[in-house]
Amino acid sequence: MTADENTATGAGQDVARYDDGGEVPLAGYATLAAVFAAGTSGFALLARRRGVRPPERVPPWDVLLLGTETYKASRLLVRDRVTSFVRAPFTRRAGQGESNEVLDEPRGSGLRRAVGDLPSCPFRVSAWAAATLVCSYAAAPRLTRLVCGGFGAVTVSDWLQYAWIWTQRTEEG
């Protein structure tokens, strides 16, 4: 056996040990990682060709705006009832969350399952949302700040709504 065959066999055994039940869609995850890398690399190449110069620094206020919008975008994509049409091909309804939120879980196998793992968790979607916002910020910072400010206002409103619900429950209990 050559060194390359030995390495490939060892890697295959490592993968088999990682996923004893065969339920982890590692190839699907690798595909998603490749899509993510290709998307961000493609943006960087296109931006460079068009002469887009990223900002030399990102002020803390912009980081806060981008972070708030990342939070809100991931919640909207993952938990909002109205965006369930985006998740439906890859997930199934698992339950009801707080307020108008729903809980979905991935379905299928392979790439379908891997894609379903994304919109079933706001933490997973947040990396994709943040990457999209960072690309937008590099290309059009003023417009991105405006959009983030609008969604930031919605986020603050949501938190106030939840605070109001909490105070009502506290008064009743």
Secondary structure, DSSP 8 states (H G I E B T S, - for coil): --HHHHHHHHHHHHHHHHTTTS-S-HHHHHHHHHHHHHHHHHHHHHHHHTT----S---HHHHHHHHHHHHHHHHHHHHBSTTHHHHTTTEEEEEE-STTBEEEEE-SSHHHHHHHHGGG-HHHHHHHHHHHHHHHHHH-HHHHHHHHHHHHHHHHHHHHHHHHHHHHHHHH-
